[in-house]
Amino acid sequence: MSEVRFENVTRRFDTKNGHYESLQPITLRIPEGDFVAIVGPSGCGKTTLLRMAAGLDFPTTGGVIVGNKEVSGPGADRAVVFQQFALLPWKTVNENIAFGLKCRGVSAAKSADQVAHYVSLMRLSGHEQSYPHQLSGGMQQRVAIARSLILDPQLLLMDEPFGALDAQTRIEMQEELIRVTAERRRTVLFITHSVEEAVYLADRVVVMAGRPGRIREVIEVQSVRKDEGWDVKPVEDVMELESFVHLRTQVWRLLRDSGAAQPQADNRRKLSIAS
């Protein structure tokens, strides 16, 4: 696991009409093992932050630190799961899951046990020799997640991974993600447009505003989840709890009023049922 730090990160893009400021200075710390979700309006810089952590984009000023090292490009310590499954259509489930290990020079014989473990973990047994076009959307995303997890990344970056799924499959995948991250704790940065998804999955929810992008507030969820045992309850039961409804409402209010800037230094507070 790795701590992630965004230290006074800004991002500016050059256009034919001048400069476009995508992100105001962002400072955010994600402790080791935390599951952090980022929500905010389109164009507020959510995906830009994730891409910076992945080493696929770079700050105009400031720095992104993963572990004790400043990010200078993609690395084996990080894995990304995108909304589009991006599976190799000519490879089977087993071959897609093993692809990253093969790129690292691991032989098929040596990776077989690991592939079998993640096939079982992601409930893909019986589909090992299937091709992507033979799988449902939810199953394809299971393969994409297994392909990332098998690399044992210190940081798992997920950019709206369930956004293309139907409502029922999306809920099933949310429950699967909680289950597999509980098996082996990882640091997770998760981008979503769904407030319900963010509150259900995350230890903390970062609410962003734009434009330019900035952090409105960081809402603590972990203590409420632990106190009320969300992780062992079906998602539909969790969403009926007063604690869940309360936190979801807080996030929605922040998003609805996201046009007003607030200093980052003063915008962190812990929300509870009594707040």
N, C-alpha and C positions, 0 to 999 in steps of 0.2 A: 504494500500500500504506500501511497505517496501523498504528502500534503501538496496542495496547489495554492499558489499565491499570484494574484494579479496586483501588481504594484504600480499605481498611478498610470494605468494603461489608457492611452487614447488611440483613436484610429481616424485618420483623415484620408479622404480619397480625392484625387485630382480629377477634375472634369473640364470640359471645354469652356465652361462658364466660371471656372475658378476652383475653389476648394470646397469639399463637402465634409463636414465634421460628423462622423458616424457615432463616435463615442467620446463623451466627456471623460475626464480622469476617473478611472474605475479602480478602486482598491477593494479586494475581496480575498478572504482566506477560507479555503476548504480543508479542514483537518483530515488527517489520515482516516480512512474508513467511513467518512461521511457520504451520504447520498444527498446531493444538492440538486434541486430542480430550479430552473430559471424560466419565469413567465414574463410576458410583456407584449405590447402591441407589435405588429409587423414593422420591421425596420428599426427596432430599438437596439439592435446589436447583439442579440442572444447568440445567434449562430456564429457571428464574428468572434465572440469570446471563446466559444468552443473550438473554432478553427485555430485560434491562437494557441490554445492549450494543446491541440493536436500537432502544431508545427506546420499547419497548412496556410497560415496567414501570420502577419507580424505587426506588432504595435508601431504606431508612428512615434510615440514616446512611451516610456515606462518599460516594464518587463514582466514576463510570465515565468514563474518558477515552478517546476514540478520536482518534488523531492528537494534536493539541494542544488539543482542544476537549472540554469536559465534555458528555456526552450529555444532552440535554434533551427529546428526542423523536426520531421517525424522521427519517432523512436520506438524501439521494441518495448519500452515500458508503458506505451499507450496504445489503446485500440479504439477504433471508431465504428459505431453502428449508425447507419444513415436511415432516413425514412424509406428510400428505395433500397430494396434488398441487395442489389448489386452482386447476386450470385453468378457464378460462371455457368451458363446454360448447358454447356457440353460436358459438365462434370456432375457426377452423382452426389448425393448427400454426403456420403463418406469422403469423397474427393474434395468437395467444397470445404468441409470442416478441416480437413488435413492440409489445405492449400498453404496456409501460413507456415506450418511446420516444415512443409516441403521446401518453401522458399528459404527457410533457415538451414536447410541441408539435412534435416532429420529424415531418416529412411522410413519407407512405408511400414516396414516391420516394427521399427521402434515406436512409431506414432500410433500403431493400431490400438493399443490398450487405451491410450488417451482419447482417441476418436470414439471408441466404444463407450467410454465413460460419459462423454458429452452427448452422444446420441441418446443414452439412457437418461441423463440429467434433463435434457430438453424434450424428453418424451417423443423421440423420433424413431423408436425401435420398430422394425418392420418396413422402414422406408429407406434403409441404408443405400440401396441401389437405385432409388428413384432419382429422376432428374427434376430440376426446378419447375418445369412446366407441368409436371404431374402432381405438384403439391399445392395446397391452398395458400393464401397469403400469410395466414398465421404460421403455418408450418415453414414457409420460406423464411420468415423472420426468425423463427427458432433456429434455423440453420445458420443465419447470419450472426445471431448472438453466440451460438456455439463456436463458430469460426473465430470470433473475437476472444471468447473466454479461454479457448484451448491454448492461446498464446500466453496465458497467465499475466495479463497486463496489470501494472500497478494502478493505472487509471483507466477507467472505462468511460468513454465519451459517447453519448447517445443523442443524436439530433432528430427529434420527433420520430422515434423509431416505430411508433404505432399509429402514426397519423394517416397512413393509407389503408388501415384495416377497418372493417365494419365494427359496429358498436360492441357486439357480443364477443368477437374475437379480440378486440382491444382490451376488454376487461379480463379475459382469460390470460392474455399476455402480461398484463399488469400483475396478476397473481403469480404467474410463472417467474417474472423478474424478481419479485420479493422472495420467492422460494429459492431461486438459484443464487441470489446475492447473500441470502442467509447461510447457504452452504459454505461459502467462503467469502468473508467480508472483503469488499473492495471499495476504493474511492470511486464515486460515480458522479459525473456531471451530466445532467439530463435536461434537454431543451424540450419544451412543450408549449402548445397554445391552450391546453386543457387545464383549467384550474383544478378540477376534481382529480385529474391524474397526478398533478404536482403535489397536492395535499396528501393524497393517498400514499404515494410512493416515497416521498422525500423526508429526510431528517430536518432539512431547512428549505424554505422556499424563498428565492431571491426574486423580488418584484421589481421589474425595470420599467422605466418610462422613456419616452423619446419625444421628439428628436431634437438634439442628438441624444443618444442613449446614455442613461445614468441609472444608478440604483436608487429606487425609492425607499425600499425597506427590506430587511431580512427577517422572515418570520420563522420562529422556532416551532417545530412540529414534533420532534423526536420524543420529548418527555411525555406529551399527551398520548402518542402512539404506544409507548411502553406502558403507561399507567392503565390504559384501557385495552391493551392486547390486540391492537388492530391487526398485527401480522398473522394472527391465528384465526381470524374471522374472514368469511367471504366478503368480497368488496361491497356487495349490495347491503350487507348488514352494517359495515363500517359507515357507508354513506348515509345511513339513517341515524347515526349517533349524533347527539347534541354537540359533542366536541368537534366532530368533522364538519357539521353544518356551520358552526361558529367560525372555524378557521377558514373555511371556504368563503364565507361571507366577507371576512376581513380582506382576503386577497382580492375578491371582486371589487370591493370598495376602493382599494388602492389602484386597481387597474382603471376603474371608471374615472378616477380623479388623477390619472397619470400625467396630465399636462402640467401640473405644478411641480417645480423643482424644489428639492429639499437637500440640504447639505448631508453628504454621506456620514460625516462624523457624528451626526445626531439622529440618524434614522434607524437605529437598530433597537428593537425592543422585543421582549418575549411575550407572546400572546398566550393566554390561558383561558379557561372557561370563565374565570372571574373578571377578565379584562373587558 
